[in-house]
Amino acid sequence: MGSLSVSTHRGLVHWQGLLLVVSLLTFWGLPTSAQLAVATANVAEGKDVILRLRNKPPTVIGFRWFRGEREISHNLIGGYFILERKFEKGRLYDGRKIVDLDGSLLIRKVTRRDRGIYTVVAYLPDSVQEVGFGRLNVYQPVKAPILLTSNGTITENENAVVLTCYTSAVSIEWFFNGMNLRLSERRRLSEDRRSLTIDPVQREDVGYYQCKVSNPISSAESWPVELHVQHD
């Protein structure tokens, strides 16, 4: 009996070639195990935070936590080994950082010095290790911004006005009569979004202006500033 083959518009394809193609497609389509990681955390200074693990291996038998992007002994915070039920303290252990039974890292009363990258090493049977990384961001609650205007007396179609939002926050939003401010050729924000220029001012610009600042843990609004426009 001759070897099996399949007819196509390009000719004959040997059955062994088809098996090879099917095998490669099956291999490429296999799901890959997700990488161990530390969930990014945003926290207010002075609060407690838990750095949680993502994609924790089911056969893990121990953990070690390090400060920074590398597994370096002098950056060891601490560890926990499940079979021995043993906790260990590293050089950077300070009583505020505790490795929990599930492998997460609790940090009490976070300070700005705690922010940065953390590395976790998960130990598996047969001396296998998985390494994950994550970032801790520490913020101070934002203070209410102060909104001031450059010109108290404005004549319609003659004067320009600049409203400035005084804040150290990076994220700034603007509102007009309680609604999101619509920008135009006359209404322009500075590159850092701290200043709003209206040039020239028209009757439709009369109303209340506010700026709102925020960071990942808090937000605050300025007191509204009312803009008056004189008419000829």
C-alpha positions as CSV (number, residue, x, y, z in Angstrom):
1,M,0.0,0.0,0.0
2,G,1.3,3.4,-0.9
3,S,1.6,6.2,1.7
4,L,-1.5,8.4,2.4
5,S,-1.6,11.9,0.9
6,V,-4.1,14.8,0.6
7,S,-4.8,16.6,-2.6
8,T,-4.7,20.4,-2.5
9,H,-4.6,23.2,-5.1
10,R,-0.8,23.2,-4.7
11,G,-0.4,19.4,-5.1
12,L,0.1,16.6,-2.6
13,V,0.8,17.0,1.1
14,H,2.2,14.0,2.9
15,W,0.2,12.9,6.0
16,Q,3.3,13.1,8.1
17,G,3.6,16.8,7.2
18,L,0.0,17.3,8.3
19,L,0.7,15.7,11.6
20,L,3.7,18.0,12.1
21,V,1.6,21.1,11.4
22,V,-1.1,19.9,13.7
23,S,1.4,19.2,16.5
24,L,3.0,22.6,16.1
25,L,-0.4,24.4,16.2
26,T,-1.4,22.4,19.3
27,F,1.9,23.3,21.0
28,W,1.6,27.0,20.2
29,G,-2.0,27.0,21.4
30,L,-1.2,25.6,24.9
31,P,-1.9,28.1,27.7
32,T,1.2,29.2,29.5
33,S,1.4,29.6,33.3
34,A,0.9,33.2,34.5
35,Q,3.9,34.9,35.9
36,L,4.1,35.5,39.7
37,A,3.7,39.2,40.5
38,V,3.0,41.6,43.3
39,A,-0.1,43.7,42.9
40,T,0.7,47.5,42.7
41,A,-0.6,49.2,45.8
42,N,-1.4,52.9,46.3
43,V,-1.7,54.0,50.0
44,A,-1.8,57.1,52.1
45,E,1.1,57.9,54.3
46,G,0.6,56.6,57.8
47,K,-1.9,53.8,56.8
48,D,-1.4,50.1,56.7
49,V,-1.0,48.3,53.4
50,I,-0.8,44.6,52.2
51,L,1.3,43.7,49.2
52,R,-0.7,40.8,47.7
53,L,0.5,38.1,45.3
54,R,-0.8,37.5,41.9
55,N,-0.6,34.1,40.2
56,K,0.8,32.4,43.3
57,P,2.0,28.9,42.4
58,P,-0.2,26.2,43.9
59,T,2.7,24.1,45.1
60,V,4.6,26.8,46.8
61,I,6.4,25.8,50.1
62,G,7.9,29.1,51.1
63,F,8.4,32.9,50.4
64,R,11.0,35.5,50.8
65,W,10.5,39.3,50.4
66,F,13.2,41.7,49.3
67,R,13.4,45.5,49.0
68,G,14.3,46.6,45.4
69,E,14.4,44.9,42.1
70,R,16.8,42.1,42.9
71,E,17.1,39.1,45.2
72,I,20.0,40.4,47.3
73,S,20.6,39.0,50.8
74,H,21.3,42.4,52.5
75,N,17.9,43.6,51.1
76,L,16.0,40.7,52.7
77,I,12.9,41.8,54.7
78,G,11.7,38.4,55.8
79,G,10.3,35.1,54.8
80,Y,7.9,32.3,55.7
81,F,8.3,28.6,55.1
82,I,5.1,26.5,55.2
83,L,6.4,23.0,55.9
84,E,8.6,24.1,58.8
85,R,6.0,26.8,59.9
86,K,9.0,29.0,60.3
87,F,9.3,32.8,60.0
88,E,12.6,34.4,59.3
89,K,13.8,38.0,59.7
90,G,16.1,39.8,57.3
91,R,18.4,42.7,57.6
92,L,15.6,45.1,56.6
93,Y,13.1,43.8,59.1
94,D,11.9,46.6,61.3
95,G,8.9,45.3,63.1
96,R,6.4,47.0,60.8
97,K,6.8,44.5,57.9
98,I,5.3,41.0,58.4
99,V,5.2,38.1,55.9
100,D,1.8,36.6,56.2
101,L,0.9,32.9,56.0
102,D,-0.5,33.3,52.5
103,G,2.8,34.9,51.3
104,S,1.6,38.5,51.3
105,L,3.6,41.3,52.9
106,L,1.9,43.6,55.5
107,I,3.5,47.0,56.1
108,R,2.1,49.0,59.0
109,K,2.1,52.8,59.2
110,V,3.6,53.3,55.8
111,T,6.1,56.1,55.3
112,R,7.4,57.7,52.1
113,R,10.6,55.8,52.6
114,D,8.7,52.6,52.1
115,R,7.7,53.5,48.5
116,G,9.4,51.7,45.6
117,I,9.9,48.2,44.1
118,Y,9.5,45.0,46.1
119,T,10.6,41.5,45.1
120,V,9.1,38.2,46.2
121,V,10.6,34.8,45.7
122,A,8.3,31.8,45.8
123,Y,10.0,28.4,46.6
124,L,8.6,25.3,45.0
125,P,9.5,21.6,45.3
126,D,12.7,20.3,43.6
127,S,14.5,23.6,44.3
128,V,12.4,25.5,41.8
129,Q,11.9,29.2,42.3
130,E,9.6,31.9,40.9
131,V,10.3,35.6,41.2
132,G,7.8,38.4,41.1
133,F,8.0,42.2,41.3
134,G,5.6,45.0,42.3
135,R,5.5,48.7,43.2
136,L,4.3,50.4,46.4
137,N,3.2,54.0,45.9
138,V,2.9,56.2,48.9
139,Y,0.9,59.5,48.8
140,Q,-0.1,62.4,51.0
141,P,-3.7,63.5,50.8
142,V,-4.0,66.4,48.5
143,K,-4.8,69.9,50.0
144,A,-7.6,72.0,48.7
145,P,-6.3,74.2,45.8
146,I,-6.7,78.0,45.7
147,L,-8.2,79.5,42.6
148,L,-7.5,83.1,41.8
149,T,-8.3,85.4,38.9
150,S,-6.0,87.9,37.3
151,N,-8.6,90.6,36.6
152,G,-11.5,91.7,38.7
153,T,-13.0,94.1,36.2
154,I,-13.6,92.6,32.7
155,T,-15.3,94.2,29.7
156,E,-16.9,92.0,27.2
157,N,-14.9,91.4,24.0
158,E,-12.1,93.8,25.3
159,N,-10.3,92.0,28.1
160,A,-8.7,88.7,28.8
161,V,-8.7,86.9,32.1
162,V,-6.4,84.2,33.6
163,L,-7.6,81.9,36.3
164,T,-4.8,80.1,38.2
165,C,-5.2,77.0,40.3
166,Y,-2.5,77.0,43.0
167,T,-1.6,73.4,43.9
168,S,1.2,70.9,44.0
169,A,-0.9,68.1,42.6
170,V,-0.3,66.8,39.1
171,S,-3.9,65.8,38.1
172,I,-6.1,68.9,37.7
173,E,-9.7,69.2,36.3
174,W,-11.7,72.4,35.6
175,F,-15.4,73.0,36.0
176,F,-17.7,75.8,34.9
177,N,-21.1,76.1,36.7
178,G,-20.6,72.6,38.1
179,M,-20.0,71.0,34.7
180,N,-16.7,69.9,33.0
181,L,-15.2,73.0,31.3
182,R,-15.4,72.9,27.5
183,L,-12.2,74.3,25.9
184,S,-12.2,76.4,22.7
185,E,-10.0,78.8,20.9
186,R,-10.9,81.4,23.5
187,R,-10.7,79.1,26.5
188,R,-7.2,77.5,26.7
189,L,-5.4,75.6,29.5
190,S,-1.6,75.9,30.1
191,E,0.5,72.9,29.5
192,D,0.5,72.0,33.2
193,R,-3.3,72.6,33.4
194,R,-2.8,75.1,36.3
195,S,-3.9,78.2,34.4
196,L,-7.0,78.9,32.3
197,T,-6.9,81.8,29.9
198,I,-10.1,83.2,28.4
199,D,-9.3,85.7,25.6
200,P,-11.4,87.7,24.9
201,V,-14.0,87.3,27.6
202,Q,-17.6,87.1,26.3
203,R,-21.1,87.1,28.0
204,E,-21.3,83.3,27.9
205,D,-18.2,83.1,30.2
206,V,-20.1,84.6,33.1
207,G,-20.5,82.1,35.9
208,Y,-18.7,80.0,38.5
209,Y,-15.3,78.4,37.9
210,Q,-13.6,75.7,40.0
211,C,-10.5,73.5,39.8
212,K,-10.3,69.9,41.3
213,V,-7.0,68.2,42.1
214,S,-6.4,64.6,42.8
215,N,-3.9,61.8,43.3
216,P,-4.7,58.0,43.4
217,I,-5.9,58.2,47.1
218,S,-7.6,61.6,47.5
219,S,-9.1,64.6,45.8
220,A,-10.1,68.2,46.7
221,E,-11.9,71.1,45.0
222,S,-11.3,74.8,45.2
223,W,-13.9,77.3,46.3
224,P,-15.8,78.5,43.3
225,V,-14.7,81.8,41.7
226,E,-17.5,83.9,40.1
227,L,-16.6,85.7,36.9
228,H,-18.4,89.0,36.2
229,V,-18.4,90.7,32.8
230,Q,-19.3,94.3,32.1
231,H,-21.2,95.1,28.9
232,D,-20.9,98.2,26.8
